[in-house]
Amino acid sequence: MTCHKSDVDSIKKCVESLQKNKVVIIPTDTVYGFSGIVNESANSRIKEIKGRGENKPFIQLIANPSDIFKYTSDKIPEKLLSYWPGPLTIIVNDNRLENKTTAFRCPGDKWLRDIISKCEFPLYSTSVNRSGSPVLENESEIVKEFEDEVDLIVLDGNKNNALPSTIVSFNNGEIKILRKGAVDIES
C-alpha cells in the first residue's frame, strides 16, 4: 500500500502499521528509510529485506533530543545536541546493552517526529536499498522494488542527490566523524 506524506491520515497509517510490527518505507529529512519499531522482529525483517549482515546495527530515531538520555548516561556535548532535530546521528554507549553502543538520531522532520512520538518507542531507520546497492532516490523505483515486501510506502517526491545523515561517535569525550553527510561538523 502507498500513501502520500501530505495525506491527512498519513501519520495515522504509519503509526498503525508500525504498532502492528510491520516494516514501512518513509521519507526522512535525508533519504527514504526502512523503519520499524525497535524490536527483534522489525530488526530481522528489515535485514531480510535489505539482505544485510547480522552484525551491522540500524540507526534508532527518537522524537525529541532529550530522549537520548533515556538510553545513555554519556555526557553529550551541547555542540552535538545543537544539531538536533536534524540530520546528525550520534553513537553513544547504550545503557540497555552491556558494553555496546547505539546510533541515535532526532530527525528534523516534525511529521516523522510525530510518528515516533505516537509509537512511544524509537524507530529503526536505514536507507532504502538492497545491501551493497545504491540508495534508491526515485519514488517509482522504490515502489517497484519493495511494494511487495513492506506494509506501507509513504511517498514524498524524489530525493535526488539527498545526503544521508552525518554520523559521529562520542566516546571518552572525543567526537569522531565516521560518515560525512548532510551536517558539516568540525571534530
Contacts in CASP RR format, 6 or more apart in sequence:
PFRMAT RR
TARGET T0000
AUTHOR 0000-0000-0000
METHOD contacts of the structure
MODEL  1
MTCHKSDVDSIKKCVESLQKNKVVIIPTDTVYGFSGIVNESANSRIKEIK
GRGENKPFIQLIANPSDIFKYTSDKIPEKLLSYWPGPLTIIVNDNRLENK
TTAFRCPGDKWLRDIISKCEFPLYSTSVNRSGSPVLENESEIVKEFEDEV
DLIVLDGNKNNALPSTIVSFNNGEIKILRKGAVDIES
1 13 0 8 1.000
1 151 0 8 1.000
1 152 0 8 1.000
1 153 0 8 1.000
2 143 0 8 1.000
2 147 0 8 1.000
2 152 0 8 1.000
2 153 0 8 1.000
2 154 0 8 1.000
2 155 0 8 1.000
3 9 0 8 1.000
3 10 0 8 1.000
3 13 0 8 1.000
3 152 0 8 1.000
3 153 0 8 1.000
3 154 0 8 1.000
3 155 0 8 1.000
4 10 0 8 1.000
4 154 0 8 1.000
4 155 0 8 1.000
4 156 0 8 1.000
5 26 0 8 1.000
5 27 0 8 1.000
5 111 0 8 1.000
5 154 0 8 1.000
5 155 0 8 1.000
5 156 0 8 1.000
6 156 0 8 1.000
7 13 0 8 1.000
10 111 0 8 1.000
10 154 0 8 1.000
11 111 0 8 1.000
11 114 0 8 1.000
11 115 0 8 1.000
11 118 0 8 1.000
13 152 0 8 1.000
13 154 0 8 1.000
14 24 0 8 1.000
14 26 0 8 1.000
14 115 0 8 1.000
14 152 0 8 1.000
14 154 0 8 1.000
15 115 0 8 1.000
15 118 0 8 1.000
15 119 0 8 1.000
17 24 0 8 1.000
17 151 0 8 1.000
17 152 0 8 1.000
18 24 0 8 1.000
18 35 0 8 1.000
18 36 0 8 1.000
18 37 0 8 1.000
18 115 0 8 1.000
18 119 0 8 1.000
18 123 0 8 1.000
19 37 0 8 1.000
19 119 0 8 1.000
20 151 0 8 1.000
21 36 0 8 1.000
21 37 0 8 1.000
21 39 0 8 1.000
21 41 0 8 1.000
21 42 0 8 1.000
22 36 0 8 1.000
22 150 0 8 1.000
22 151 0 8 1.000
22 152 0 8 1.000
23 34 0 8 1.000
23 35 0 8 1.000
23 36 0 8 1.000
23 42 0 8 1.000
23 45 0 8 1.000
23 46 0 8 1.000
23 49 0 8 1.000
23 149 0 8 1.000
23 150 0 8 1.000
23 151 0 8 1.000
24 34 0 8 1.000
24 35 0 8 1.000
24 36 0 8 1.000
24 150 0 8 1.000
24 151 0 8 1.000
24 152 0 8 1.000
24 153 0 8 1.000
24 154 0 8 1.000
25 32 0 8 1.000
25 33 0 8 1.000
25 34 0 8 1.000
25 35 0 8 1.000
25 128 0 8 1.000
25 142 0 8 1.000
25 146 0 8 1.000
25 150 0 8 1.000
25 152 0 8 1.000
25 153 0 8 1.000
25 154 0 8 1.000
26 32 0 8 1.000
26 33 0 8 1.000
26 35 0 8 1.000
26 112 0 8 1.000
26 115 0 8 1.000
26 154 0 8 1.000
27 33 0 8 1.000
27 109 0 8 1.000
27 112 0 8 1.000
27 154 0 8 1.000
27 155 0 8 1.000
27 156 0 8 1.000
27 157 0 8 1.000
27 159 0 8 1.000
28 61 0 8 1.000
28 107 0 8 1.000
28 109 0 8 1.000
28 112 0 8 1.000
28 125 0 8 1.000
29 86 0 8 1.000
29 87 0 8 1.000
29 107 0 8 1.000
29 108 0 8 1.000
29 109 0 8 1.000
29 112 0 8 1.000
29 182 0 8 1.000
30 87 0 8 1.000
30 107 0 8 1.000
30 159 0 8 1.000
30 162 0 8 1.000
30 163 0 8 1.000
30 164 0 8 1.000
30 165 0 8 1.000
30 182 0 8 1.000
31 127 0 8 1.000
31 128 0 8 1.000
31 135 0 8 1.000
31 137 0 8 1.000
31 159 0 8 1.000
31 162 0 8 1.000
31 163 0 8 1.000
31 164 0 8 1.000
32 127 0 8 1.000
32 128 0 8 1.000
32 135 0 8 1.000
32 136 0 8 1.000
32 137 0 8 1.000
32 142 0 8 1.000
32 159 0 8 1.000
33 125 0 8 1.000
33 126 0 8 1.000
33 127 0 8 1.000
33 128 0 8 1.000
34 46 0 8 1.000
34 49 0 8 1.000
34 50 0 8 1.000
34 124 0 8 1.000
34 125 0 8 1.000
34 126 0 8 1.000
34 127 0 8 1.000
34 128 0 8 1.000
34 150 0 8 1.000
35 61 0 8 1.000
35 123 0 8 1.000
35 124 0 8 1.000
35 125 0 8 1.000
36 42 0 8 1.000
36 46 0 8 1.000
36 123 0 8 1.000
36 124 0 8 1.000
37 119 0 8 1.000
37 121 0 8 1.000
37 122 0 8 1.000
37 123 0 8 1.000
37 124 0 8 1.000
38 60 0 8 1.000
38 121 0 8 1.000
38 122 0 8 1.000
38 123 0 8 1.000
38 124 0 8 1.000
39 121 0 8 1.000
42 124 0 8 1.000
43 58 0 8 1.000
43 124 0 8 1.000
46 52 0 8 1.000
46 58 0 8 1.000
46 124 0 8 1.000
46 126 0 8 1.000
47 53 0 8 1.000
47 54 0 8 1.000
49 146 0 8 1.000
49 149 0 8 1.000
49 150 0 8 1.000
50 126 0 8 1.000
50 129 0 8 1.000
50 130 0 8 1.000
50 131 0 8 1.000
51 130 0 8 1.000
51 131 0 8 1.000
52 126 0 8 1.000
52 131 0 8 1.000
53 131 0 8 1.000
57 102 0 8 1.000
57 103 0 8 1.000
58 103 0 8 1.000
58 124 0 8 1.000
58 125 0 8 1.000
58 126 0 8 1.000
59 89 0 8 1.000
59 103 0 8 1.000
59 104 0 8 1.000
59 105 0 8 1.000
59 124 0 8 1.000
59 125 0 8 1.000
59 126 0 8 1.000
59 165 0 8 1.000
60 102 0 8 1.000
60 103 0 8 1.000
60 104 0 8 1.000
60 105 0 8 1.000
60 122 0 8 1.000
60 123 0 8 1.000
60 124 0 8 1.000
60 125 0 8 1.000
61 104 0 8 1.000
61 105 0 8 1.000
61 106 0 8 1.000
61 107 0 8 1.000
61 112 0 8 1.000
61 116 0 8 1.000
61 122 0 8 1.000
61 123 0 8 1.000
61 124 0 8 1.000
61 125 0 8 1.000
62 68 0 8 1.000
62 104 0 8 1.000
62 105 0 8 1.000
62 106 0 8 1.000
62 116 0 8 1.000
62 122 0 8 1.000
63 106 0 8 1.000
63 113 0 8 1.000
63 114 0 8 1.000
63 116 0 8 1.000
63 117 0 8 1.000
64 106 0 8 1.000
64 113 0 8 1.000
64 117 0 8 1.000
65 81 0 8 1.000
65 84 0 8 1.000
65 85 0 8 1.000
65 106 0 8 1.000
67 106 0 8 1.000
67 122 0 8 1.000
68 76 0 8 1.000
68 81 0 8 1.000
68 90 0 8 1.000
68 92 0 8 1.000
68 104 0 8 1.000
68 106 0 8 1.000
71 92 0 8 1.000
71 94 0 8 1.000
71 95 0 8 1.000
71 96 0 8 1.000
71 102 0 8 1.000
71 104 0 8 1.000
71 122 0 8 1.000
72 92 0 8 1.000
72 93 0 8 1.000
72 94 0 8 1.000
72 95 0 8 1.000
72 102 0 8 1.000
72 104 0 8 1.000
73 93 0 8 1.000
73 95 0 8 1.000
74 92 0 8 1.000
74 93 0 8 1.000
74 170 0 8 1.000
75 173 0 8 1.000
76 90 0 8 1.000
76 92 0 8 1.000
76 170 0 8 1.000
77 170 0 8 1.000
77 173 0 8 1.000
77 175 0 8 1.000
79 175 0 8 1.000
80 88 0 8 1.000
80 90 0 8 1.000
80 168 0 8 1.000
80 170 0 8 1.000
80 175 0 8 1.000
80 185 0 8 1.000
83 183 0 8 1.000
83 185 0 8 1.000
84 105 0 8 1.000
84 106 0 8 1.000
84 108 0 8 1.000
85 106 0 8 1.000
85 107 0 8 1.000
85 108 0 8 1.000
85 109 0 8 1.000
85 110 0 8 1.000
85 113 0 8 1.000
86 105 0 8 1.000
86 106 0 8 1.000
86 107 0 8 1.000
86 108 0 8 1.000
86 165 0 8 1.000
86 182 0 8 1.000
86 183 0 8 1.000
87 105 0 8 1.000
87 107 0 8 1.000
87 108 0 8 1.000
87 163 0 8 1.000
87 164 0 8 1.000
87 165 0 8 1.000
87 166 0 8 1.000
87 181 0 8 1.000
87 182 0 8 1.000
87 183 0 8 1.000
88 105 0 8 1.000
88 165 0 8 1.000
88 166 0 8 1.000
88 168 0 8 1.000
88 183 0 8 1.000
88 185 0 8 1.000
89 103 0 8 1.000
89 104 0 8 1.000
89 105 0 8 1.000
89 165 0 8 1.000
89 166 0 8 1.000
89 167 0 8 1.000
89 168 0 8 1.000
90 103 0 8 1.000
90 104 0 8 1.000
90 105 0 8 1.000
90 168 0 8 1.000
90 169 0 8 1.000
90 170 0 8 1.000
91 101 0 8 1.000
91 102 0 8 1.000
91 103 0 8 1.000
91 104 0 8 1.000
91 167 0 8 1.000
91 168 0 8 1.000
91 169 0 8 1.000
91 170 0 8 1.000
91 171 0 8 1.000
91 178 0 8 1.000
92 101 0 8 1.000
92 102 0 8 1.000
92 104 0 8 1.000
92 170 0 8 1.000
93 100 0 8 1.000
93 101 0 8 1.000
93 171 0 8 1.000
94 100 0 8 1.000
94 101 0 8 1.000
94 102 0 8 1.000
96 102 0 8 1.000
101 169 0 8 1.000
101 171 0 8 1.000
103 167 0 8 1.000
104 122 0 8 1.000
105 125 0 8 1.000
105 165 0 8 1.000
106 113 0 8 1.000
107 113 0 8 1.000
115 123 0 8 1.000
116 122 0 8 1.000
116 123 0 8 1.000
127 135 0 8 1.000
127 164 0 8 1.000
128 135 0 8 1.000
128 136 0 8 1.000
128 142 0 8 1.000
128 146 0 8 1.000
129 135 0 8 1.000
129 136 0 8 1.000
130 145 0 8 1.000
135 164 0 8 1.000
136 142 0 8 1.000
136 145 0 8 1.000
137 158 0 8 1.000
137 159 0 8 1.000
137 160 0 8 1.000
137 161 0 8 1.000
137 162 0 8 1.000
138 158 0 8 1.000
138 160 0 8 1.000
139 155 0 8 1.000
139 157 0 8 1.000
139 158 0 8 1.000
142 153 0 8 1.000
143 153 0 8 1.000
143 155 0 8 1.000
146 153 0 8 1.000
147 153 0 8 1.000
162 182 0 8 1.000
163 181 0 8 1.000
163 182 0 8 1.000
164 179 0 8 1.000
164 181 0 8 1.000
164 182 0 8 1.000
165 179 0 8 1.000
165 181 0 8 1.000
165 182 0 8 1.000
165 183 0 8 1.000
166 177 0 8 1.000
166 179 0 8 1.000
166 180 0 8 1.000
166 181 0 8 1.000
166 182 0 8 1.000
166 183 0 8 1.000
166 184 0 8 1.000
166 185 0 8 1.000
167 177 0 8 1.000
167 178 0 8 1.000
167 179 0 8 1.000
167 181 0 8 1.000
168 175 0 8 1.000
168 176 0 8 1.000
168 177 0 8 1.000
168 178 0 8 1.000
168 185 0 8 1.000
168 187 0 8 1.000
169 175 0 8 1.000
169 176 0 8 1.000
169 178 0 8 1.000
170 176 0 8 1.000
175 185 0 8 1.000
175 187 0 8 1.000
176 187 0 8 1.000
177 185 0 8 1.000
177 187 0 8 1.000
END
